[in-house]
């Protein structure tokens, strides 16, 4: 304990903690901002796409066991019913729906309320449409008649949802659970964790019997100008962060080697003094590793303080969220520094003058 108190009073120790903390903070923030930009890019891309599998085989186990899949929803197959004042087989009125507006592969896909992230009564539904092209007030509380396995089903429009890639309807969980028992097809809408994984999803269904109905459909909704600009901006930002990250990693590694080398040179002088008062090799090794452990704890605390202080300022200046920190990146960078320290300590004690 006395040795530790003296250790933390040294200017060299304080400088080492500060330098490593600053390096760690910058590395974590660079990786976190890059990760945050990648997540925004991924979210915009996924919000304009739908990946749908049409099958006569149950793929539930395959989908649930895949590391590519974030979520999946099985759809019911509704068919057009009778025309009325808000939906017709064909129309020139922009405010009136046509059945073609809802059809995907000549059917209407109906999901449980969880797909729309909303609670829905048994006699109501939510329409998934591109809200830009429809007058919401003209559709709310109006009824639409569907057919399901030759049964008529009339549902009132509760609300409209902005679509991702395809049009759909959502019904109550209770009604969905009743009807799914009669569903003959296995139609899944799948959301991957990453936009780039969409190209890998078809490999999960390599044995799918493909014909005019059964197959894979990837529907992409055209982006508006705002999203197109955001995509281009984020692509540039991610590229810049990648370059900065590589450069700073190299610079940080070089600085770390010199800082740790200077730290160990100072400790070696103390080891020589401790040997003179009776400390053996094992005690010196133990003493050094204890100091390194407490040094890392101090670095971690200082880094967290610096990160949250910077995020606090950025949150109020440019509304950066507090949960931006990439935890995996944080742990990997911290482990990298600890590994560099351990290797340096081992090499240090392998020198003849330390024996």
VMD Tcl script that draws the C-alpha trace (Angstrom):
set ca {
  {0.00 0.00 0.00}
  {2.85 2.38 0.83}
  {4.51 1.57 -2.49}
  {1.22 2.23 -4.34}
  {0.75 5.61 -2.62}
  {4.26 6.60 -3.59}
  {3.66 5.25 -7.11}
  {0.64 7.51 -7.71}
  {2.42 10.57 -6.28}
  {5.09 10.38 -8.98}
  {4.88 12.87 -11.82}
  {5.87 10.13 -14.27}
  {2.88 8.01 -13.20}
  {0.47 10.93 -13.56}
  {1.86 11.75 -17.01}
  {1.57 8.09 -18.08}
  {-2.06 7.92 -16.94}
  {-2.91 11.17 -18.72}
  {-1.22 10.26 -22.03}
  {-2.71 6.75 -22.21}
  {-6.14 8.10 -21.20}
  {-6.06 10.72 -23.96}
  {-4.97 8.12 -26.54}
  {-7.68 5.71 -25.40}
  {-10.33 8.46 -25.39}
  {-9.50 9.60 -28.93}
  {-9.40 6.04 -30.28}
  {-12.74 5.18 -28.67}
  {-14.42 8.37 -29.90}
  {-13.14 7.88 -33.46}
  {-14.42 4.29 -33.50}
  {-17.70 5.29 -31.86}
  {-18.39 8.09 -34.36}
  {-17.52 5.74 -37.23}
  {-19.80 3.06 -35.78}
  {-22.59 5.62 -35.22}
  {-22.29 6.83 -38.83}
  {-22.34 3.22 -40.08}
  {-25.47 2.50 -38.03}
  {-27.24 5.58 -39.46}
  {-26.23 4.52 -42.99}
  {-27.46 0.99 -42.30}
  {-30.76 2.25 -40.85}
  {-31.53 4.49 -43.84}
  {-30.77 1.70 -46.31}
  {-32.82 -0.91 -44.44}
  {-35.74 1.49 -44.06}
  {-36.16 1.56 -47.81}
  {-35.96 -2.20 -48.44}
  {-38.00 -5.34 -47.83}
  {-36.65 -8.88 -48.17}
  {-39.53 -11.35 -48.64}
  {-39.42 -15.14 -48.99}
  {-42.38 -16.95 -50.60}
  {-42.30 -20.66 -49.81}
  {-44.48 -23.74 -49.29}
  {-41.96 -24.98 -46.71}
  {-41.50 -23.93 -43.08}
  {-38.17 -22.06 -42.79}
  {-38.75 -20.81 -39.25}
  {-35.86 -22.82 -37.70}
  {-33.46 -21.76 -40.45}
  {-34.36 -18.09 -40.03}
  {-34.25 -18.11 -36.21}
  {-30.86 -19.84 -36.12}
  {-29.21 -17.49 -38.61}
  {-26.81 -14.86 -37.29}
  {-27.71 -12.65 -40.26}
  {-31.34 -12.20 -39.23}
  {-32.37 -9.51 -36.74}
  {-36.12 -10.17 -36.98}
  {-38.63 -12.01 -39.15}
  {-42.40 -11.92 -39.57}
  {-44.64 -14.50 -41.20}
  {-47.40 -13.06 -43.37}
  {-50.95 -14.18 -44.11}
  {-52.15 -14.19 -47.73}
  {-55.21 -11.98 -48.14}
  {-56.98 -11.40 -51.47}
  {-58.99 -8.45 -52.80}
  {-62.63 -8.27 -51.77}
  {-65.42 -5.96 -52.92}
  {-64.81 -2.46 -54.25}
  {-66.10 0.47 -52.18}
  {-65.72 4.25 -51.96}
  {-62.02 4.14 -50.92}
  {-60.66 1.13 -52.83}
  {-61.48 0.03 -56.37}
  {-60.17 -2.29 -59.03}
  {-59.15 0.78 -61.05}
  {-59.57 4.52 -60.61}
  {-58.28 7.88 -61.82}
  {-58.81 9.45 -58.40}
  {-55.50 10.01 -56.57}
  {-57.24 9.81 -53.18}
  {-58.77 6.39 -53.81}
  {-56.79 3.18 -53.41}
  {-56.69 0.44 -56.00}
  {-56.19 -3.21 -55.11}
  {-52.94 -3.09 -57.07}
  {-51.66 -0.61 -54.48}
  {-51.75 -3.41 -51.90}
  {-50.86 -6.45 -54.02}
  {-47.46 -8.15 -53.82}
  {-47.15 -11.25 -55.98}
  {-50.94 -10.99 -56.59}
  {-51.71 -11.25 -52.86}
  {-52.01 -8.83 -49.93}
  {-49.54 -9.52 -47.14}
  {-51.09 -9.32 -43.66}
  {-48.98 -9.33 -40.49}
  {-49.68 -9.37 -36.78}
  {-49.74 -6.06 -34.90}
  {-46.13 -6.55 -33.72}
  {-44.94 -5.87 -37.28}
  {-46.55 -2.42 -37.06}
  {-45.42 -2.03 -33.46}
  {-48.93 -1.10 -32.44}
  {-51.96 -2.49 -30.62}
  {-54.90 -3.20 -32.95}
  {-58.51 -4.21 -32.13}
  {-59.89 -7.33 -33.85}
  {-62.11 -5.37 -36.25}
  {-59.42 -2.86 -37.30}
  {-56.17 -2.79 -39.26}
  {-53.22 -0.58 -40.08}
  {-52.35 0.07 -43.72}
  {-48.69 0.11 -44.69}
  {-48.46 2.60 -47.53}
  {-46.15 5.31 -48.76}
  {-47.87 8.17 -46.93}
  {-46.52 10.70 -49.41}
  {-49.06 9.58 -52.02}
  {-52.20 9.24 -49.91}
  {-54.46 11.50 -47.88}
  {-54.47 9.92 -44.44}
  {-57.59 11.77 -43.28}
  {-59.55 10.38 -46.24}
  {-58.73 6.78 -45.25}
  {-58.91 6.68 -41.43}
  {-62.00 4.85 -40.06}
  {-63.00 3.64 -43.54}
  {-63.62 -0.09 -44.13}
  {-62.04 -2.46 -46.63}
  {-63.33 -5.92 -47.47}
  {-60.79 -8.73 -47.96}
  {-61.01 -12.42 -48.74}
  {-59.08 -15.07 -46.85}
  {-59.52 -18.69 -47.93}
  {-62.87 -17.76 -49.53}
  {-64.06 -16.02 -46.34}
  {-65.05 -12.36 -46.32}
  {-63.24 -10.20 -43.78}
  {-64.12 -6.53 -43.28}
  {-61.67 -4.34 -41.36}
  {-61.69 -0.66 -40.45}
  {-58.56 1.44 -41.10}
  {-57.11 2.53 -37.77}
  {-53.97 4.24 -39.07}
  {-51.38 4.41 -41.84}
  {-47.77 3.28 -41.46}
  {-44.91 4.53 -43.60}
  {-43.61 1.51 -45.53}
  {-40.05 0.29 -45.94}
  {-40.08 -1.50 -49.26}
  {-43.52 -3.07 -49.73}
  {-47.16 -2.33 -48.98}
  {-48.97 -4.47 -46.38}
  {-51.63 -4.52 -43.69}
  {-51.41 -5.30 -39.97}
  {-54.22 -6.95 -38.03}
  {-54.75 -7.76 -34.35}
  {-52.67 -10.50 -32.74}
  {-55.84 -12.36 -31.81}
  {-57.20 -12.39 -35.38}
  {-53.75 -13.24 -36.76}
  {-53.43 -16.23 -34.39}
  {-56.80 -17.53 -35.55}
  {-56.07 -17.18 -39.26}
  {-52.47 -18.45 -39.24}
  {-53.81 -21.95 -38.49}
  {-55.39 -21.94 -41.97}
  {-52.40 -20.46 -43.81}
  {-51.02 -22.84 -46.44}
  {-48.01 -20.79 -47.54}
  {-44.91 -19.72 -45.61}
  {-44.20 -16.11 -46.43}
  {-41.58 -14.30 -44.35}
  {-40.45 -10.70 -44.29}
  {-36.90 -10.69 -43.00}
  {-34.82 -7.85 -41.57}
  {-31.05 -8.44 -41.43}
  {-28.74 -6.83 -38.90}
  {-26.81 -5.07 -41.64}
  {-27.75 -3.71 -45.04}
  {-24.79 -5.55 -46.60}
  {-26.18 -8.88 -45.33}
  {-29.15 -8.65 -47.73}
  {-26.99 -10.16 -50.49}
  {-26.18 -13.11 -48.18}
  {-29.76 -13.88 -47.15}
  {-30.64 -15.91 -50.30}
  {-28.04 -18.51 -49.26}
  {-30.35 -19.48 -46.36}
  {-32.96 -20.61 -48.88}
  {-30.79 -22.44 -51.43}
  {-33.22 -25.38 -51.52}
  {-36.26 -23.18 -52.15}
  {-38.50 -24.50 -54.91}
  {-38.79 -21.49 -57.18}
  {-41.62 -20.99 -59.67}
  {-44.03 -18.20 -60.59}
  {-45.06 -17.78 -56.94}
  {-42.45 -19.32 -54.67}
  {-39.17 -17.45 -54.56}
  {-37.33 -14.47 -53.11}
  {-38.30 -10.86 -53.56}
  {-36.14 -7.89 -52.57}
  {-38.19 -4.71 -52.92}
  {-36.46 -1.35 -52.74}
  {-38.50 1.84 -52.36}
  {-37.02 4.89 -54.14}
  {-35.38 7.26 -51.66}
  {-36.27 10.90 -51.41}
  {-33.63 13.58 -52.01}
  {-33.03 14.03 -48.28}
  {-32.13 10.36 -47.78}
  {-29.98 10.26 -50.92}
  {-27.98 13.24 -49.65}
  {-27.71 11.64 -46.20}
  {-26.39 8.39 -47.73}
  {-23.73 10.24 -49.74}
  {-22.72 12.31 -46.70}
  {-22.48 9.25 -44.42}
  {-20.44 7.32 -47.00}
  {-17.92 10.18 -47.10}
  {-17.86 10.48 -43.29}
  {-17.30 6.74 -42.82}
  {-14.42 6.85 -45.34}
  {-12.81 9.79 -43.49}
  {-13.15 8.05 -40.13}
  {-11.59 4.87 -41.56}
  {-8.52 6.81 -42.71}
  {-8.24 8.78 -39.45}
  {-8.65 5.58 -37.44}
  {-5.80 3.78 -39.26}
  {-3.45 6.78 -39.01}
  {-4.17 7.39 -35.32}
  {-3.85 3.67 -34.50}
  {-0.33 3.65 -35.95}
  {0.63 6.92 -34.22}
  {-0.93 5.75 -30.93}
  {0.93 2.45 -31.05}
  {4.26 4.25 -31.49}
  {3.48 6.70 -28.67}
  {2.38 3.86 -26.39}
  {5.64 1.99 -26.90}
  {7.69 5.05 -25.90}
  {5.40 5.92 -22.95}
  {5.46 2.37 -21.58}
  {9.21 2.11 -22.18}
  {9.77 5.33 -20.22}
  {7.44 4.09 -17.47}
  {9.35 0.79 -17.17}
  {12.74 2.52 -17.15}
  {11.59 4.49 -14.12}
  {10.28 1.34 -12.45}
  {13.55 -0.47 -13.14}
  {15.40 2.10 -11.08}
  {13.02 1.45 -8.19}
  {13.42 -2.34 -8.63}
  {17.20 -1.95 -8.22}
  {16.63 -0.05 -4.95}
  {14.12 -2.63 -3.72}
  {16.57 -5.45 -4.43}
  {19.06 -3.71 -2.21}
  {16.60 -3.76 0.72}
  {15.79 -7.47 0.27}
  {13.04 -7.76 -2.39}
  {13.48 -10.91 -4.49}
  {12.64 -11.37 -8.17}
  {9.13 -12.74 -7.53}
  {8.26 -9.82 -5.24}
  {9.54 -7.31 -7.80}
  {7.51 -8.94 -10.60}
  {4.37 -9.04 -8.41}
  {4.90 -5.45 -7.34}
  {5.23 -4.25 -10.95}
  {2.15 -6.10 -12.17}
  {0.10 -4.74 -9.26}
  {1.20 -1.24 -10.24}
  {0.26 -1.88 -13.87}
  {-3.19 -3.17 -12.83}
  {-3.86 -0.08 -10.70}
  {-2.44 2.10 -13.48}
  {-4.97 0.57 -15.92}
  {-7.81 1.11 -13.45}
  {-6.80 4.76 -13.14}
  {-6.56 5.03 -16.95}
  {-10.03 3.50 -17.32}
  {-11.57 5.91 -14.81}
  {-9.85 8.91 -16.38}
  {-10.91 7.78 -19.88}
  {-14.55 7.40 -18.85}
  {-14.49 10.87 -17.29}
  {-13.00 12.39 -20.45}
  {-15.44 10.54 -22.76}
  {-18.56 11.51 -20.84}
  {-17.37 15.11 -20.49}
  {-16.81 15.35 -24.27}
  {-20.14 13.63 -25.03}
  {-21.90 15.93 -22.58}
  {-20.60 18.96 -24.51}
  {-21.38 17.43 -27.92}
  {-24.88 16.47 -26.83}
  {-25.77 20.08 -26.08}
  {-23.87 21.54 -29.03}
  {-24.82 19.18 -31.90}
  {-27.31 16.78 -30.20}
  {-25.02 13.72 -30.33}
  {-26.74 10.92 -28.32}
  {-25.09 9.66 -25.13}
  {-25.36 6.02 -26.25}
  {-23.00 6.58 -29.18}
  {-20.12 4.69 -27.51}
  {-19.13 1.51 -29.32}
  {-18.75 -0.88 -26.36}
  {-17.10 -3.64 -28.42}
  {-14.59 -1.13 -29.81}
  {-13.97 0.19 -26.29}
  {-13.15 -3.30 -24.98}
  {-10.96 -4.21 -27.98}
  {-8.89 -1.01 -27.71}
  {-8.52 -1.46 -23.95}
  {-7.41 -5.06 -24.45}
  {-4.89 -3.93 -27.08}
  {-3.30 -1.50 -24.62}
  {-3.23 -4.13 -21.86}
  {-1.57 -6.64 -24.24}
  {1.08 -4.05 -25.19}
  {1.71 -3.42 -21.48}
  {1.98 -7.13 -20.64}
  {4.39 -7.82 -23.51}
  {6.50 -4.83 -22.48}
  {6.58 -6.02 -18.85}
  {7.55 -9.56 -19.86}
  {10.31 -8.29 -22.15}
  {11.44 -5.95 -19.41}
  {11.87 -8.77 -16.89}
  {13.63 -10.96 -19.41}
  {16.56 -8.52 -19.39}
  {19.62 -9.71 -17.50}
  {19.89 -6.55 -15.42}
  {16.43 -7.14 -13.92}
  {17.17 -10.67 -12.67}
}
mol new
graphics top color blue
foreach p $ca { graphics top sphere $p radius 0.5 }
foreach p [lrange $ca 0 end-1] q [lrange $ca 1 end] { graphics top cylinder $p $q radius 0.2 }
display resetview
